[in-house]
Every structure is written in structure tokens, then in C-alpha cells.
């Protein structure tokens, strides 16, 4: 199955008119342990990232949910970004976590759907707090 998926990724990367190819696989430690991620996911995602880069495109990971225990390992996957980077209560990471522990990745998101259901003043307060924490990360 992995060989078939590798060929699919190669064809998508080769023929898409976009500059970015997204691996959509929803890694979260609510479903798998860090050991399972290492054994069953990490190598495949690295292969997909290398293929995308070989085809001259950028690789983005779609990963939402609980990523805190995996950030350092995710940092080493060939990818330019993590999309749907999710804060509590849906996820367990904040932008400051990603910047500090996966510094090569562009972080897309940093909030979650629960935040956007709040009144506007509380959304603004939340976003300002997230950005203040991000600004405090050394070496950002």
C-alpha cells in the first residue's frame, strides 16, 4: 500500500499546478501513541515529503489535535508547514509551542473552532494572548 501511495504522491506533485502539496492524515495522540507514530507514520510522511520536494513543490502537513508529544519529531519531516495547528481544547499546542519546538515549520492556524464561537471581544483577547506568548519565544 505504501508503494502505491508513494506513486500517487509523485503523480499529484508532478501534475498539480500548485506550489504546495498537502498530506492530509490528521495525526493526533488522541488516536496513536508517539511510539505508534514513529513506527507507522513517521517514515511514510518523510517519504511523501521527499517525493514532493523532488518534484519541486512544497510539502505541507495537515495535522490537528494533540501534537505536543510529537512536535520535535514532526520538525524533522520534510515539510514547510503544519496546517490546522490546534490550540486547547481541541489540540494541545499553541503557536509558541510550535515556534519553540518545530521552528522550521510555518504554523497555519493556532486556534480552534471553539475559540471562534466566543463573542468578538473574547476572541480578540484570546488572539492577543496567543501572540504575546509567541513574541516571548526566544530566537523566534
Secondary structure as GFF3:
##gff-version 3
##sequence-region A 1 140
A	DSSP	alpha_helix	2	15	.	.	.	ID=ss1
A	DSSP	beta_strand	20	24	.	.	.	ID=ss2
A	DSSP	alpha_helix	34	36	.	.	.	ID=ss3
A	DSSP	pi_helix	37	42	.	.	.	ID=ss4
A	DSSP	alpha_helix	43	54	.	.	.	ID=ss5
A	DSSP	beta_strand	58	62	.	.	.	ID=ss6
A	DSSP	three_ten_helix	68	70	.	.	.	ID=ss7
A	DSSP	alpha_helix	71	74	.	.	.	ID=ss8
A	DSSP	beta_strand	81	85	.	.	.	ID=ss9
A	DSSP	alpha_helix	95	101	.	.	.	ID=ss10
A	DSSP	beta_strand	106	109	.	.	.	ID=ss11
A	DSSP	three_ten_helix	115	117	.	.	.	ID=ss12
A	DSSP	alpha_helix	120	135	.	.	.	ID=ss13
###
